[in-house]
């Protein structure tokens, strides 16, 4: 029965027995879109990273902007943290694909593609979305020790209620949690031409409070923010 108490409290937003940290992901190499996901694009692809949720799930979306077949090699892709590599390959991982309207209609995609293990096919003018690893499971917890300089903040809700939390901000060099992606692609028919893409990330701000996500109004599940929590001893 005791193990059921915490999930119920989280749903109700009653979290006096737990501490929550809401961590915002930043990158000096990427921009943030309307959903606060970190993104970049060129003539070949649009690449988007999302981190929203408990534990920092890394969601990667790739849009193939070309008229050629594209492949992402998950077996040769990883998240790298503190010098340790965590593979993004999962043999049974699912993806979501969608077609982009071209001309006067939407293309119908049919046929069969034989793809080696670890490779995923991205047809021309379509995208895939893959949920990969959790940051909190790459090299240990992302829980951050709040420094003495952390400032207590108060947020007034429309009904007059006040939420309090501690806030600390970091630049890239000072951030306690940093990592990078390493993604391997191939483009063209046959084995294609292989190339790699890498981006760096860091935790830019940390908010610490006793409010669970259901009650903490400053957390609206943006693409650049995730949370971790722990119970008091």
C-alpha positions in Angstrom: 0.0 0.0 0.0 2.8 2.4 0.9 4.3 2.2 -2.7 0.9 3.5 -4.0 1.0 6.7 -2.0 3.5 8.7 -3.9 1.9 8.2 -7.4 -1.4 9.3 -6.0 0.2 12.3 -4.4 1.8 13.3 -7.7 -1.5 13.1 -9.5 -3.1 15.3 -6.9 -0.1 17.6 -6.8 0.4 17.0 -3.0 4.1 16.7 -2.7 5.1 17.7 0.9 7.1 14.5 1.2 9.1 15.1 -2.0 11.4 17.7 -3.6 11.2 18.5 -7.3 13.7 20.1 -9.6 12.6 21.5 -13.0 15.6 21.7 -15.3 15.8 23.8 -18.5 18.0 22.5 -21.4 20.0 25.1 -23.4 22.4 24.9 -26.3 24.7 27.4 -27.8 24.3 25.7 -31.2 20.6 25.4 -31.5 17.5 27.6 -31.6 14.2 27.0 -29.8 10.9 26.7 -31.6 7.4 27.6 -30.5 7.2 24.4 -28.4 10.7 25.3 -26.8 12.2 22.3 -28.5 15.8 22.8 -29.6 16.2 22.7 -33.4 18.4 23.4 -36.4 18.0 22.9 -40.1 19.9 23.2 -43.4 19.2 22.2 -47.0 19.3 18.5 -46.1 17.2 18.1 -42.9 15.5 19.7 -39.9 16.6 18.2 -36.6 14.7 18.7 -33.4 15.4 17.6 -29.8 12.8 17.5 -27.1 13.3 16.8 -23.4 9.9 17.3 -21.7 8.8 14.9 -19.0 10.1 13.1 -15.9 13.7 12.1 -16.0 14.6 13.9 -19.2 13.4 11.7 -22.1 15.4 12.6 -25.2 13.1 12.7 -28.2 14.6 13.2 -31.6 12.7 14.3 -34.7 14.3 14.2 -38.2 12.7 15.8 -41.2 14.2 14.8 -44.6 14.1 17.9 -46.7 15.6 16.3 -49.8 14.2 14.2 -52.6 16.5 11.4 -51.8 16.1 8.5 -49.3 17.7 9.2 -46.0 18.7 6.8 -43.2 19.6 7.3 -39.6 21.9 4.7 -38.1 20.8 4.4 -34.5 23.4 1.7 -33.9 26.1 4.3 -34.6 24.3 7.1 -32.7 24.7 8.0 -29.0 24.3 10.5 -26.2 27.7 11.2 -24.7 28.0 12.4 -21.1 31.1 12.8 -19.0 33.1 10.8 -21.6 30.7 7.9 -21.5 28.6 6.9 -24.6 25.0 5.7 -24.3 23.7 4.1 -27.5 20.4 5.2 -29.0 19.8 1.9 -30.7 16.8 -0.2 -29.7 15.8 -3.1 -31.9 12.1 -2.8 -31.1 11.8 1.0 -30.9 8.8 2.6 -32.6 8.6 5.8 -34.6 5.9 8.1 -36.0 6.1 9.2 -39.6 4.1 11.8 -41.5 4.0 13.1 -45.0 4.3 16.8 -45.9 1.9 18.2 -48.5 3.7 18.9 -51.8 2.2 20.7 -54.8 -1.6 20.3 -54.8 -1.8 17.2 -52.7 -0.2 14.9 -50.2 2.1 12.1 -51.4 1.0 8.5 -50.8 4.0 6.5 -49.6 3.9 2.8 -50.5 6.5 0.1 -51.0 9.0 -2.0 -49.1 12.4 -0.9 -47.9 15.0 -3.5 -46.7 17.0 -1.8 -43.9 19.9 -3.3 -42.0 19.5 -3.6 -38.2 19.9 -0.3 -36.5 19.1 1.7 -39.6 15.8 3.6 -40.0 14.5 4.8 -43.3 13.3 8.4 -43.7 11.5 8.9 -47.1 11.9 12.2 -48.9 9.8 15.1 -47.5 8.8 13.1 -44.4 9.8 13.0 -40.8 10.3 10.4 -38.0 10.1 10.9 -34.3 12.0 8.6 -31.9 12.0 8.5 -28.1 15.5 7.3 -27.1 17.1 7.4 -23.7 16.5 9.3 -20.4 19.1 11.8 -19.3 18.6 10.7 -15.7 19.9 7.2 -16.8 23.0 8.5 -18.6 25.9 8.6 -16.2 23.8 9.0 -13.0 21.1 11.4 -11.8 20.7 14.9 -13.2 19.7 16.0 -9.7 21.6 19.2 -8.9 22.8 20.4 -5.5 21.4 23.9 -5.1 24.1 26.4 -4.2 23.8 28.9 -1.3 23.4 31.6 -3.9 20.1 30.2 -5.1 17.5 32.8 -4.8 14.0 32.2 -3.4 11.3 33.3 -5.9 7.6 33.7 -5.5 5.0 33.4 -8.2 1.5 34.7 -7.7 -1.3 32.8 -9.4 -4.4 34.4 -10.9 -6.4 33.4 -7.8 -3.9 35.1 -5.5 -2.2 31.9 -4.3 1.6 32.0 -4.2 4.1 29.3 -5.3 7.6 29.5 -3.9 10.7 28.0 -5.3 14.5 28.4 -5.5 16.1 29.4 -8.7 19.7 29.1 -10.0 21.0 29.9 -13.5 24.2 28.6 -15.2 26.2 29.4 -18.3 27.5 26.6 -20.4 30.9 26.5 -18.7 29.5 26.5 -15.2 26.6 24.0 -15.8 26.7 20.9 -13.5 25.1 18.8 -16.3 26.4 18.8 -19.9 26.2 16.3 -22.7 26.3 16.0 -26.5 24.5 14.0 -29.2 26.3 12.1 -31.9 24.0 11.0 -34.8 25.0 9.1 -37.9 23.1 9.5 -41.2 23.3 8.3 -44.7 21.7 9.8 -47.8 21.1 8.5 -51.3 20.3 5.1 -52.8 22.2 2.0 -52.0 24.5 2.3 -49.1 24.3 6.1 -49.5 26.8 8.7 -48.3 27.4 8.6 -44.6 27.8 11.7 -42.4 27.5 12.6 -38.8 25.9 15.4 -36.8 26.7 16.4 -33.2 25.3 19.0 -30.8 26.1 20.1 -27.3 23.6 20.7 -24.5 23.7 21.9 -20.9 21.4 22.7 -18.0 20.8 26.4 -18.0 18.4 26.9 -15.1 17.1 24.8 -12.2 14.0 25.5 -10.2 13.6 23.6 -6.9 10.3 23.3 -5.1 7.9 21.0 -3.2 5.2 21.4 -5.9 4.6 18.4 -8.2 4.0 19.0 -11.9 0.2 18.9 -11.6 0.4 21.9 -9.2 3.5 23.9 -10.3 2.1 26.3 -12.8 5.5 27.4 -14.0 5.9 24.0 -15.5 3.8 23.7 -18.7 5.7 20.7 -20.2 7.7 22.8 -22.6 10.1 20.9 -24.9 13.2 22.2 -23.2 12.3 21.4 -19.6 12.2 18.2 -17.6 11.9 17.3 -13.9 13.3 15.0 -11.4 12.2 14.3 -7.8 13.2 12.5 -4.7 11.6 11.8 -1.3 12.9 13.2 2.0 14.8 10.8 4.2 
